[in-house]
Amino acid sequence: MQSLIGTGVALVTPFKEDFSIDIEALKRIVNFSIDGGIEYLVVLGTTAENATLSQDEKELVISTVIEANNGSLPLVLGVGGNNTLKVTEELKTRDLSQFAAVLSVSPYYNKPTQEGIYQHFKAVAEASPIPVILYNVPGRTASNMLPSTVIRLANDFENIVAIKEAAGDIVQAMQLLKNKPKDFLVISGDDMIALPMVLAGGSGVISVIGQGFPKEFSEMIRLGLNRKVDEAFKMQYLLADCIDMIFEQGNPAGIKQVFLSLGISENTVRLPLVKVDDSLASRIDQFVKKVNKQG
C-alpha cells in the first residue's frame, strides 16, 4: 500500500455558527491539504466529530470530500464501532469504490479481551471489499490492542494492511515494527511521536496538525522517511509547541482554532465539545502568524 506512506490527515468537519456543516469550508480544507503536499485524506475519523453527525450529514461529508478531492489524493474512510454486526453490515453495503482503504477503530466502551478484539477484526476483514487499517487508540477506547494481537491479525488476513497506532507509546510501537510482516505498515496516530516512529521504521502518520500545517508537517515526515534526520527534527521542534496546544483542550477544538486563525473556517464544535478558551485561542493565533511569517 504505497499510497498510505507519508502523511495522511484526519479531516475535521467544519461547522457554521449555527452548527450546520460548512460545505465550502470543507472544500477549502481539502484543497489546503492537497496544495500543502499531504499524501492522503482520512474521512470521518474521530477528528471529524463523527459521533455527533447524523447519517445524512455523514453522506454529505463523504460526497463533498470526494468532489473536492476530484481524484487528486487517495481517500480512506472511517468505518468502525463497538457493534461488530453494524460495522460489518456497513462494509458489505456501502459503495467503497472511491476509497483506497477503511480505517476501523478498535471497539470502544465494551472493553473486549484481546481475543474479542481479534474476532471483531476477523469479521471486519472478512466483510471488507477493500484494505483495512486497524486503529488502536486506548485513550479513547479504554482497551489497548496489544502488538501480539495486531501481528496475529496482520499474519492471518491479507487485507489487513496497516495499523494507525495511537497509544502514544514508542516502546509498543517499536515492538510492532520489530515483529510485523514485511509489507505491513505501522502508521503513527500521535503527531508528537510521528517522526521518531518513522525513524524507527514506521510508514508515516495519520495526523491532526497536518491539515493545519500541511506543507511543514508533510515535509517533516518525508525528510524522516528519507533519513534526513537533522532537517526533520528542525521541523519537529518548529511545530512541537502547537502540537501540544491543539490537544490541550481537546480535539478537534484546537485544530479548528488553527483554521479560524488561517481564515479557512469557523472554530465551531458540537457539544459535548466546546471551543478553546480565549487564552489558548490567542496562543494558537500567535503561533500561526509566526509560522506563516517564517514561510
C-alpha positions in Angstrom: 0.0 0.0 0.0 2.4 2.6 -1.3 -0.5 5.1 -1.3 -0.5 5.1 2.6 3.1 6.0 3.0 3.7 9.6 4.2 1.2 11.9 5.8 -2.5 11.4 5.9 -4.8 13.8 7.6 -7.9 13.1 9.7 -10.2 15.8 8.3 -12.3 17.9 10.6 -15.9 18.6 9.8 -16.2 22.4 9.8 -19.5 23.9 11.1 -21.1 27.3 10.7 -22.0 29.2 13.8 -25.5 27.6 13.6 -23.8 24.2 13.9 -24.7 23.1 10.3 -22.0 21.7 8.1 -20.0 24.3 6.2 -19.6 22.6 2.8 -17.5 25.4 1.3 -15.1 25.4 4.3 -14.7 21.6 4.0 -13.7 22.1 0.3 -11.2 24.7 1.3 -9.7 22.4 3.9 -9.4 19.6 1.4 -7.7 21.9 -1.2 -5.4 23.3 1.5 -4.2 19.8 2.3 -3.7 18.9 -1.3 -1.8 22.1 -2.1 0.3 21.6 1.0 1.7 18.2 -0.1 -0.4 15.8 2.0 -0.3 12.2 0.7 -3.8 11.0 1.5 -7.0 12.1 3.3 -9.0 10.3 6.0 -12.7 11.0 6.0 -15.0 10.5 9.1 -12.4 9.7 11.7 -12.6 10.8 15.3 -11.4 14.3 14.4 -14.5 14.7 12.1 -16.7 14.7 15.2 -18.2 11.6 13.7 -20.1 10.7 16.8 -22.2 13.9 16.5 -23.1 13.6 12.8 -26.4 12.2 11.5 -26.3 9.6 8.8 -27.4 12.2 6.2 -24.6 14.5 7.4 -22.0 11.7 7.1 -23.1 11.1 3.5 -22.8 14.9 2.8 -19.3 14.9 4.2 -18.3 11.9 2.1 -19.7 13.3 -1.1 -18.2 16.7 -0.5 -14.7 15.4 0.1 -14.9 13.1 -3.0 -16.0 16.0 -5.1 -13.4 18.5 -3.7 -10.6 15.9 -4.0 -11.5 15.1 -7.6 -9.2 12.1 -7.7 -6.1 14.1 -6.5 -5.3 12.0 -3.4 -6.1 8.5 -2.1 -9.1 8.6 0.3 -9.5 6.5 3.5 -12.9 6.2 5.1 -13.5 5.7 8.8 -15.8 2.6 9.3 -15.7 1.4 12.9 -17.6 1.0 16.1 -18.3 -1.2 19.0 -21.2 -3.1 17.4 -19.4 -5.6 15.2 -22.6 -6.6 13.2 -23.3 -2.9 12.4 -19.8 -2.3 11.2 -19.7 -5.4 9.0 -23.1 -4.6 7.5 -21.9 -1.1 6.5 -18.8 -2.6 4.9 -20.9 -5.0 2.9 -23.5 -2.5 1.7 -21.6 0.8 1.3 -20.1 1.8 -2.0 -16.4 1.9 -1.2 -15.2 2.3 -4.8 -13.8 5.8 -4.2 -11.6 4.7 -1.2 -8.2 3.1 -1.0 -8.9 1.6 2.4 -11.1 1.8 5.5 -9.8 2.9 8.9 -11.5 0.8 11.6 -11.2 1.7 15.3 -10.8 -1.0 18.0 -14.1 -1.4 19.8 -14.6 1.2 22.5 -16.6 1.2 25.7 -17.3 -2.6 25.7 -13.6 -3.3 26.8 -13.2 -6.6 24.9 -10.4 -9.0 25.6 -7.6 -9.4 23.1 -9.5 -12.4 21.7 -12.6 -10.3 21.4 -10.6 -7.6 19.5 -9.2 -10.3 17.2 -12.6 -11.8 16.5 -14.0 -8.3 15.8 -11.4 -7.5 13.2 -11.6 -11.0 11.8 -15.2 -10.2 11.0 -14.3 -6.8 9.7 -11.6 -8.2 7.4 -13.9 -10.9 6.0 -16.6 -8.3 5.3 -14.5 -5.5 3.8 -14.0 -5.5 0.0 -11.0 -3.1 0.3 -7.9 -3.0 2.6 -8.3 -2.4 6.3 -6.2 -0.1 8.6 -6.6 -1.1 12.2 -6.8 1.8 14.7 -5.5 1.5 18.2 -6.3 4.5 20.4 -6.6 3.2 24.0 -7.1 6.7 25.4 -10.5 6.7 23.7 -11.4 3.1 23.6 -10.4 2.0 27.2 -8.7 -1.1 25.8 -5.2 -1.4 24.3 -4.8 -3.6 21.2 -1.5 -5.4 22.1 1.2 -5.9 19.5 0.7 -9.6 19.7 -2.9 -9.2 18.6 -2.0 -6.8 15.8 0.7 -9.2 14.5 -1.7 -12.1 14.6 -4.3 -10.2 12.6 -1.7 -9.0 10.1 -0.5 -12.5 9.5 -3.9 -14.1 9.3 -5.7 -11.6 6.9 -4.1 -10.3 3.7 -6.4 -7.3 3.5 -5.4 -6.0 7.0 -2.6 -3.9 5.6 -1.7 -1.4 8.3 -2.3 0.0 11.8 -2.8 3.5 13.0 -1.0 3.2 16.3 -2.1 5.9 18.7 -1.2 4.5 22.1 1.4 7.3 22.4 3.9 4.5 23.5 7.1 4.5 21.5 8.2 1.2 23.1 4.9 -0.5 22.0 5.4 1.0 18.5 8.9 -0.5 18.3 7.6 -3.9 19.3 5.2 -3.7 16.3 7.9 -2.5 14.0 10.2 -5.3 15.1 7.7 -8.1 14.7 5.4 -7.0 11.9 5.2 -8.8 8.5 7.4 -7.2 5.8 4.7 -5.2 3.9 2.5 -4.4 6.9 2.5 -0.6 7.6 2.8 0.9 11.1 1.4 4.4 10.9 1.6 6.9 13.8 -1.6 8.2 15.2 0.2 10.6 17.5 1.6 13.8 16.0 4.3 14.3 18.6 6.0 10.9 18.2 5.3 10.5 14.4 8.8 11.4 13.4 10.5 9.1 16.0 8.2 6.3 14.8 9.1 6.9 11.2 12.8 6.9 12.0 12.3 3.5 13.8 10.8 2.1 10.6 7.2 3.4 10.5 5.5 4.4 7.3 4.2 7.8 8.2 1.3 9.3 10.2 -2.4 10.0 10.1 -2.3 13.5 11.5 -4.4 16.1 13.1 -2.0 19.0 12.9 -1.0 18.1 9.4 -4.2 19.7 7.9 -3.4 23.0 9.6 0.3 23.0 8.6 0.3 20.6 5.6 3.5 21.9 4.0 5.6 21.8 7.1 4.3 18.6 8.6 4.3 16.5 5.4 7.8 17.7 4.6 8.9 16.7 8.1 7.7 13.2 7.5 9.2 13.0 4.0 12.5 14.1 5.5 12.2 11.4 8.1 11.4 8.7 5.6 14.5 9.8 3.6 16.6 9.7 6.8 17.4 13.4 6.7 17.3 13.4 10.5 18.6 16.8 11.4 16.4 18.6 8.9 13.4 16.6 10.0 13.9 17.4 13.7 14.3 21.1 12.9 10.8 20.9 11.5 9.6 18.9 14.5 10.8 21.4 17.0 9.2 24.2 15.0 5.8 22.6 15.3 6.1 21.0 18.7 4.5 23.8 20.7 1.5 23.9 18.5 1.1 20.1 18.6 0.8 20.4 22.4 -1.6 23.4 22.0 -4.1 21.8 19.6 -4.7 18.9 22.0 -4.6 20.9 25.2 -8.3 21.5 25.4 -9.4 18.6 23.2 -9.5 17.5 19.6 -10.7 19.0 17.2 -11.3 22.2 19.2 -7.6 23.1 18.9 -7.2 22.4 15.2 -10.4 24.2 14.4 -8.9 27.3 16.1 -5.9 26.9 13.8 -8.3 27.0 10.8 -10.0 30.1 12.2 -6.6 31.8 12.5 -5.9 30.8 8.9 -9.2 32.3 7.8 -10.3 28.9 6.4 -13.3 28.0 8.6 -15.0 28.8 11.9 -13.9 27.2 15.2 -17.4 25.9 16.0 -17.6 22.4 17.6 -20.7 20.4 18.6 -21.5 19.5 22.2 -20.2 17.9 24.3 -17.1 19.6 22.9 -16.6 23.3 23.4 -14.4 25.9 21.8 -10.9 26.5 23.2 -10.8 29.4 25.7 -9.6 32.9 24.8 -6.1 32.3 26.3 -5.4 29.2 24.2 -7.0 30.8 21.1 -4.6 33.8 21.4 -1.6 31.5 21.8 -2.6 29.4 18.7 -3.2 32.6 16.7 0.2 33.9 17.6 1.8 30.6 16.6 0.0 30.5 13.2 1.1 34.1 12.5 4.7 33.2 13.4 4.9 30.1 11.2 3.3 32.0 8.2 5.7 34.8 8.6 8.6 32.4 8.5 7.1 30.6 5.5 
